Structures are given as C-alpha cells and as structure tokens.
Amino acid sequence: MPRPFIINLTMADGKLMPHTFPDFSPTQWRILNNFMSYSDEGHRSRFAHELASYKVSFHFANSGVISNTGTLPEDETLCAFLHKYRPILLRSEPTSFMNVCSLIDRQVNFKPFSAYLKHLKAQYTGKALNDVFSLKQADMSLLGETFLDTYLNAFEYHRDEHHKERLAPFLETFEPDARKGLVTLLLTFKFCAVSGVREFVDGLITQRAQMANSEKTPF
C-alpha cells in the first residue's frame, strides 16, 4: 500500500505546520517528472544564467512610439529558452504550469499550500504586475496571459497570421526592442513562479526516492 507524503509548511509566524496527503498516481508522477525535466532544462539555459543582468527600460516618446533602452537577451538566447520552456508555457500541455499547479493543489488539498500556489499563479499570469500598474492596448492587457499567448503563437511557436492581426496596434506602437523587452519582463515573472513550483516538485521526488530506499532496507 502506498505510503502517504508529509510536508511541513513554514507559516507567517514562523511555525511549522505539517500536512499529510496521499501518493500520486503513476500518470501524475509521469507528469511531475516531465515537468521537472523541462524546468531543469530552462534553469540550465543561458537565459536563466543571465537573467539578473537583463534590464527593461521603456521610453515613451511624444509620438506614441515605445522603445527600450535596457539590456536584453540575444535573440538566439530568448528563442532557445522559449523552446525549452514550451511544454510549460503552452496551456494545452499536460506539463503546463497551470496544469501542474492544479494537479498538486488537488492532491495536497491544504488551504495554506493553496494560498502559496495562488501567489505563484498571480506571478505567472501577470496579475501581480497588473496590480502594480496597467499597460493596455485596445481591450488587451499587455501584462497578462492572453497577450503573451497571442505573441508566442504569432511569432515563436505557430507563426499564426490571425494572432499577428490581433497584435497590430501593439506592433505599430512598440519598436522591436520594446517588444522583446516586454516579453522578457513577462517571462522573468513566469520563470520565478515556475521556480517556486519546481522547488516543491523536486522535494516530492526526493521524498519519494527516500521512501523507496527505506522500503528496501532490511530491518
């Protein structure tokens, strides 16, 4: 019979709160292991290693055109990262960030942990950014999931003409470096959110391995 998992959450007052929950199914473990593999690739990427050196600095000209004067990743660096992170970024993938969050949230079923995931999801979706300032064109927030999904499907993943048409006002206003700057900003928040979930999944995998080894140890 599968043994339950135990986690200890550090609460705001510094106290540890233990919680026990049932083991994941083989299918769920496969998703978690694949998520870990993809996130590891992203964390080993040049984009991740250079992340602290990137700086997004928008300049809003009187003409309405927006440029960027900050330091951004090379095109090849950004493309390589997007390729590695594709199974995490695309919503339809079993290993997408939101799908993995839902999977572990249902299994752990612990309100304090759900609150932590909600915080990470606010980072990932751009809600945390939108709570600080607003950047919109027409009816689309340029700091949210819809914009980045549309951009990636228009220029990185599918080269879809319909998505390019949706971004026409954005393309007219933002110069190429400003477009890259905005995408880099959004990916940075997503990377940080993924890192939080990745740390938890890594702990689960480690605990599972320890439990398997203890079962093999003769008494």
C-alpha positions in Angstrom: 0.0 0.0 0.0 1.5 3.4 -1.0 2.7 5.5 1.9 1.4 9.0 2.4 3.5 12.1 1.8 4.2 14.6 4.6 5.1 18.3 4.0 6.0 21.0 6.5 4.9 24.5 5.6 6.5 27.5 7.3 3.7 29.8 8.3 3.9 33.6 8.5 4.5 33.4 12.3 7.5 31.1 11.7 5.8 28.0 12.9 5.9 24.7 11.0 2.6 23.2 10.0 2.8 19.5 9.0 0.3 18.1 6.5 -0.2 14.5 5.2 -1.6 13.7 1.8 -1.9 10.5 -0.4 0.6 9.4 -3.0 0.2 10.5 -6.7 -0.9 8.0 -9.3 1.7 6.7 -11.9 0.2 9.1 -14.5 0.6 12.0 -12.2 4.1 11.1 -11.3 5.0 10.9 -15.0 3.6 14.5 -15.5 5.6 15.7 -12.4 8.8 14.1 -13.6 8.4 15.5 -17.1 7.7 19.0 -15.6 10.8 18.7 -13.6 12.9 17.7 -16.6 11.6 20.6 -18.7 12.1 23.1 -15.9 15.6 21.8 -15.3 16.4 22.5 -19.0 15.1 26.0 -18.6 17.1 26.6 -15.4 20.3 25.4 -17.2 19.7 27.8 -20.1 21.7 30.9 -20.9 18.6 33.0 -20.4 18.3 31.8 -16.8 22.0 32.3 -16.1 21.9 35.9 -17.5 18.5 36.8 -16.0 19.9 39.1 -13.3 21.7 41.2 -16.0 18.6 42.0 -18.1 17.0 45.4 -17.6 13.8 46.5 -19.2 13.6 50.3 -19.5 10.7 51.7 -21.7 10.9 55.1 -23.2 7.5 56.6 -24.2 8.1 59.2 -27.0 5.7 62.1 -27.6 4.8 60.4 -30.9 3.4 57.5 -29.0 6.1 55.1 -30.1 7.6 53.0 -27.2 11.3 52.0 -27.3 13.6 50.1 -24.8 17.0 51.4 -23.6 17.7 48.5 -21.3 19.9 45.3 -21.6 18.0 42.4 -23.2 18.9 38.8 -24.1 20.2 37.9 -27.5 17.6 36.7 -30.0 19.1 33.2 -30.0 19.2 33.1 -26.2 15.5 34.0 -26.0 14.5 31.5 -28.7 16.4 28.7 -27.1 14.7 29.4 -23.7 11.3 29.5 -25.3 11.9 26.2 -27.0 13.0 24.6 -23.7 10.0 26.1 -21.8 7.4 25.3 -24.5 5.9 22.3 -22.6 5.5 24.6 -19.5 4.2 27.7 -21.3 1.6 26.2 -23.7 -1.6 25.8 -21.8 -2.7 22.7 -23.7 0.4 20.7 -22.5 -0.1 18.3 -19.5 3.1 19.8 -18.1 2.0 23.4 -18.4 2.5 25.5 -15.3 -1.2 25.9 -14.6 -2.0 22.2 -15.2 0.8 21.1 -12.8 -0.4 23.7 -10.2 -3.9 22.2 -10.4 -2.6 18.7 -10.2 -0.6 19.2 -7.0 -3.2 21.5 -5.4 -5.9 18.8 -5.8 -3.7 16.1 -4.4 -2.2 18.1 -1.4 -5.6 19.7 -0.6 -4.3 22.0 2.1 -5.5 25.7 2.3 -2.2 27.2 3.3 -0.5 25.5 0.4 -3.3 26.6 -2.0 -2.7 30.2 -0.9 1.0 29.8 -1.7 0.1 28.4 -5.2 -2.3 31.3 -5.7 0.6 33.7 -5.1 2.8 31.9 -7.6 -0.1 31.9 -10.2 -0.5 35.6 -9.7 3.2 36.0 -10.7 2.9 33.6 -13.6 -0.3 35.1 -15.1 0.8 38.7 -14.8 -1.8 39.5 -12.2 0.9 40.6 -9.7 2.2 43.1 -12.4 -1.3 44.3 -13.2 -1.9 45.0 -9.5 1.0 47.5 -9.6 0.5 49.2 -12.9 -1.6 48.9 -16.1 -0.4 48.6 -19.7 -3.2 48.1 -22.3 -3.9 48.4 -25.9 -7.5 48.2 -27.1 -9.1 45.6 -24.9 -6.0 43.6 -24.2 -3.7 43.9 -21.2 -0.1 43.7 -22.3 0.9 42.3 -18.9 -1.4 39.2 -19.0 -1.6 35.7 -20.2 -3.7 36.5 -23.3 -1.1 38.9 -24.7 1.9 36.6 -24.2 0.0 33.6 -25.6 -1.0 35.6 -28.6 2.5 36.9 -29.1 4.1 33.4 -28.8 1.6 31.9 -31.2 2.1 34.7 -33.6 5.9 34.9 -33.7 7.5 31.9 -31.9 5.5 28.7 -31.8 3.0 28.7 -34.6 3.5 31.9 -36.7 -0.2 32.3 -36.9 -1.4 35.2 -39.1 -4.7 35.6 -37.1 -2.7 36.2 -33.9 -0.4 38.7 -35.7 -3.5 40.6 -36.8 -4.7 40.8 -33.1 -1.4 42.4 -32.2 -1.4 45.0 -35.0 -1.8 48.0 -32.6 1.0 46.7 -30.4 3.3 46.2 -33.4 2.7 49.7 -34.5 3.4 51.3 -31.1 6.2 49.1 -29.7 9.6 49.1 -31.5 11.3 45.7 -31.9 13.5 46.1 -28.8 10.5 47.2 -26.7 8.6 44.2 -27.8 11.4 41.9 -26.7 11.7 43.9 -23.5 8.1 43.3 -22.7 8.3 39.6 -23.5 11.5 39.3 -21.4 9.7 41.0 -18.4 6.8 38.6 -18.6 9.0 35.6 -19.0 11.0 36.7 -15.9 7.9 36.6 -13.8 6.9 33.2 -15.2 10.4 31.9 -14.6 10.3 32.9 -10.9 6.8 31.3 -10.5 7.9 28.1 -12.1 11.0 28.1 -9.8 8.6 28.0 -6.8 6.7 25.0 -8.1 9.8 23.3 -9.3 11.3 23.5 -5.8 8.2 21.8 -4.3 8.1 19.1 -7.0 11.8 18.5 -6.5 11.1 17.9 -2.8 8.4 15.4 -3.7 10.6 13.5 -6.0 13.4 13.4 -3.4 11.0 12.3 -0.6 9.6 9.5 -2.9 13.1 8.2 -3.6 13.9 8.2 0.1 10.7 6.3 0.9 11.5 3.8 -1.8 15.0 3.3 -0.4 13.7 2.8 3.2 11.3 0.1 2.0 14.3 -1.8 0.5 16.3 -1.5 3.7 16.2 -4.7 5.7 15.3 -4.5 9.4 
